[in-house]
Amino acid sequence: MVMAQKSPAPHTTNQVNVDPKSGLVIAEGYNMVAAHCSACHSPSLITQNAMSRERWLETIRWMQDTQKLWPLGEAEPAILDYLATWYGPKTQSRRPALAPHLMPKP
């Protein structure tokens, strides 16, 4: 598994597992997001965004109104939880500093 930093949550910098094929964080709700969202578009459309839960919901409604996305039913709260947790607003615009052992030698 590829490791990535969980950047959406402002209170943590824990390492998390990322699916190497989709690029999505492997966490609760991952399977539902991968199944529903990847059916129509690349997961990179998820990973390149950073939206609040409300904005993700607006985006889902837009896709339902204009792109023929089906009703998500009981899966919708779990999908929104996942998206808001892992792809929510960023607390910083730059990546974290490299670990000292990854820095070039002088």
C-alpha positions as CSV (number, residue, x, y, z in Angstrom):
1,M,0.0,0.0,0.0
2,V,1.1,3.5,-0.7
3,M,1.2,5.9,2.3
4,A,-0.1,9.4,2.3
5,Q,-0.8,12.1,4.8
6,K,-4.3,12.8,5.9
7,S,-4.4,16.5,5.2
8,P,-8.2,17.4,5.5
9,A,-8.4,17.1,9.3
10,P,-6.7,20.1,10.9
11,H,-6.0,18.3,14.1
12,T,-4.0,15.3,12.8
13,T,-1.2,14.4,10.5
14,N,-1.5,10.6,10.8
15,Q,-0.3,8.4,8.1
16,V,-3.0,6.5,6.2
17,N,-3.2,3.8,3.6
18,V,-4.0,4.9,0.0
19,D,-5.3,2.5,-2.6
20,P,-2.5,2.6,-5.3
21,K,-5.0,2.0,-8.1
22,S,-7.6,4.6,-7.3
23,G,-5.5,7.0,-5.2
24,L,-8.3,7.1,-2.6
25,V,-7.7,6.8,1.1
26,I,-8.6,3.4,2.4
27,A,-10.9,4.1,5.3
28,E,-14.6,3.6,6.4
29,G,-16.7,4.5,3.4
30,Y,-14.0,3.9,0.8
31,N,-15.8,0.9,-0.8
32,M,-19.0,2.9,-1.3
33,V,-17.2,5.9,-2.7
34,A,-15.1,3.7,-5.0
35,A,-18.2,1.9,-6.2
36,H,-20.6,4.8,-6.7
37,C,-18.2,7.6,-7.8
38,S,-15.8,5.6,-9.9
39,A,-18.7,4.1,-11.9
40,C,-18.9,7.5,-13.8
41,H,-15.6,9.2,-13.4
42,S,-12.0,8.9,-12.4
43,P,-11.3,8.9,-8.7
44,S,-8.8,11.7,-9.4
45,L,-11.8,14.0,-9.6
46,I,-12.3,13.3,-5.9
47,T,-8.7,13.4,-4.8
48,Q,-8.0,16.7,-6.5
49,N,-10.9,18.4,-4.6
50,A,-11.1,19.7,-1.1
51,M,-14.7,20.6,-0.2
52,S,-16.8,20.8,2.9
53,R,-19.6,18.3,3.6
54,E,-22.1,20.9,2.4
55,R,-20.2,21.5,-0.8
56,W,-19.8,17.8,-1.5
57,L,-23.6,17.4,-1.0
58,E,-24.2,20.3,-3.5
59,T,-21.9,18.6,-6.0
60,I,-23.8,15.3,-5.6
61,R,-27.1,17.1,-6.1
62,W,-25.7,18.8,-9.2
63,M,-24.6,15.4,-10.6
64,Q,-28.0,14.0,-9.8
65,D,-29.7,17.0,-11.5
66,T,-27.5,17.3,-14.6
67,Q,-25.3,14.1,-15.0
68,K,-27.8,11.3,-14.3
69,L,-26.3,10.2,-11.0
70,W,-28.7,7.8,-9.3
71,P,-30.1,8.4,-5.8
72,L,-27.5,7.3,-3.3
73,G,-30.1,6.3,-0.7
74,E,-28.8,5.0,2.6
75,A,-25.3,5.1,1.3
76,E,-25.3,8.9,1.0
77,P,-24.4,9.8,4.7
78,A,-21.5,7.4,4.7
79,I,-20.2,8.7,1.3
80,L,-20.5,12.3,2.6
81,D,-18.7,11.4,5.9
82,Y,-15.9,9.8,3.9
83,L,-15.6,12.7,1.4
84,A,-15.7,15.4,4.1
85,T,-13.2,13.6,6.3
86,W,-10.6,12.7,3.7
87,Y,-11.2,15.3,1.0
88,G,-12.5,18.2,3.1
89,P,-11.1,21.7,3.1
90,K,-7.3,21.8,3.4
91,T,-5.7,23.4,6.4
92,Q,-2.6,24.3,4.4
93,S,-1.8,24.7,0.7
94,R,1.7,23.2,0.7
95,R,2.7,19.6,1.3
96,P,4.3,18.7,4.6
97,A,8.1,19.1,4.9
98,L,10.1,16.2,3.8
99,A,11.6,14.0,6.4
100,P,15.3,14.8,7.1
101,H,16.4,11.4,5.7
102,L,14.8,12.2,2.4
103,M,16.6,15.5,2.0
104,P,19.6,15.6,-0.4
105,K,23.0,15.4,1.1
106,P,25.0,18.8,0.9
